Amino acid sequence: MSAQVAAGDRRALARAITLVESARPDHREDALALIAALKSSGKQALRIGLSGTPGVGKSTFIEGFGMHLIAQGLRVAVLAVDPSSTRSGGSILGDKTRMDLLSREKDAFIRPSPSQSHLGGVARRTREAVTLCEAAGFDVVLIETVGVGQSETMVAEMSDLFILLLAPAGGDELQGVKRGIMEIADLILVNKADGDLKAAATRTQADYAGALRLLRKRAQDPDGFPKARIVSALTGLGLEEAWADMQDLAGWRKDHGHWDRRRAAQAVHWFEEAVRMGLLARLTSDPETARAMEALSQQVSDGAVSPDVAAAQLLDTLR
Amino acid sequence: MSAQVAAGDRRALARAITLVESARPDHREDALALIAALKSSGKQALRIGLSGTPGVGKSTFIEGFGMHLIAQGLRVAVLAVDPSSTRSGGSILGDKTRMDLLSREKDAFIRPSPSQSHLGGVARRTREAVTLCEAAGFDVVLIETVGVGQSETMVAEMSDLFILLLAPAGGDELQGVKRGIMEIADLILVNKADGDLKAAATRTQADYAGALRLLRKRAQDPDGFPKARIVSALTGLGLEEAWADMQDLAGWRKDHGHWDRRRAAQAVHWFEEAVRMGLLARLTSDPETARAMEALSQQVSDGAVSPDVAAAQLLDTLR
């Protein structure tokens, strides 16, 4: 499968992602072997994290922006991350339907969120899917998430750039965006800057530009970043400029060593996270440990032993 | 130390809490032995979680409410949980100063938040401190937290009742309280219902009472709960009624088996959490594992191996 993925075969890529999404131990082994085999390609895509709450026009933006990139000869992969999703098989149709034009392009690849409820599992699968898309020669990998809970931080931790998409709003809605998200955003795009909403979009953009100026300058940013800009997925307004911003920022970070350092730090973060997750998984996957947990749980539940004394006993058996 | 704690000696209790707050392995062993020795007392306090953002008058409320309980011959312990706190030694003075009357009562015990930044560590220490206060014969243990991040969920997970303290506000501020907090609150108290603010407090109380009615009825509640009520820590208005509510709710839950079931489920939760924390702690505390982590981290950072392949290698060595 590795040769086909490396050759950019989209059906092989889809099968490879299905493989990394599987929790079966034999699939897991195959997935790790595949990733190790593809590791040597050394291809790097621009990984763009994109967040926005429902209603900001995220799908329309991705479609418009994706078509803009394809028109310039680039290949674009879109991965959706939605830990709150309980969608199952129908989601593929859903995601492709909402990006109708893009999904018909041979240079586009759209993959919906795996139907997992566990954020840790979603993180690993998405990260591995990014690696596969990169090995398949995609130039840009868009990782889309809804603005819910910790999924934004997780997506930022696997992206080279992080973009926050907003809708035009009254000035007092500024506080609705969590400070933490402002701090990880490289580019804020106020969408729907067309027709009646253009004036409101421009005001919102000015508000956010002001708010961004109040944040401490980050070492990994050239002058002028993070930046807020208006766009219209409908008319195409600002898409070219937004793409130029992304290229400028990526280029500057590459030139100044921030790109490589960030990717290295992200890799170490995910290594440590994978170790932690794997270690915790043994508590349930190892039958003997699971039995010991169960027996001690019962004693704790009965009040026969305190939680911490029981935990110390269990940990002793795991030495 | 265990006999003195069980006799209700406040200085012994303070020393015992200092012991459970220590991370030193020998202290940890002594702490577990102490908790195991006190376990058999079987005394149960009413554990009340109390949350409120800065400015709602939390200290004044605790002082007024605590004095009300003491006047009825009850012994009251107050534990503060503030994971965001960077306070050190000075905090003891701070906490006692802000509850000036209560801190002078022989039937009161006030303990500030340990100066730990790690929420997991704060959880274990607070939970163990609750157990110690209970063994020392306190009738009511108030666990106070600021409304920040996950500390409210954590405190609710170690309380029999959870109280949300609010300040009077305009009707549109209802949304400022996260839905998750509304769902764990047993009693919402709108403080500062005195003087000019009384009308606003009454409106706020009505708003929250309405919002609470929209929530699904919970099995562990009698009719009329969760409830919203106005109080004034300044004039004492509503304190007696609030205490009657708490006793009603606690009594009903005891009669219907919910009290014991909740305590059992909480104990199991903390047992599992303590196992997870203890397991993860070994990644850094065991020198050989820490060295292997370090070496693989470097390879991951250099891009020589993918995060997941490296994690699988490390986990293999931990079998």
Interface residues (C-beta under 8 A of the other chain):
Chain A: L32 I35 A36 K39 R124 R127 E128 T131 R263 A264 A265 A267 V268 W270 F271 E272 E273 A274 V275 R276 G278 L279 L280 L283 M293 L296 S297 V300 S301 D302 G303 V305 S306 P307 D308 V309 A310 A311 A312 L314 L315 L318
Chain B: L32 I35 A36 K39 R124 R127 E128 T131 R263 A264 A265 A267 V268 W270 F271 E272 E273 A274 V275 R276 G278 L279 L280 L283 M293 L296 S297 V300 S301 D302 G303 V305 S306 P307 D308 V309 A310 A311 A312 L314 L315 L318
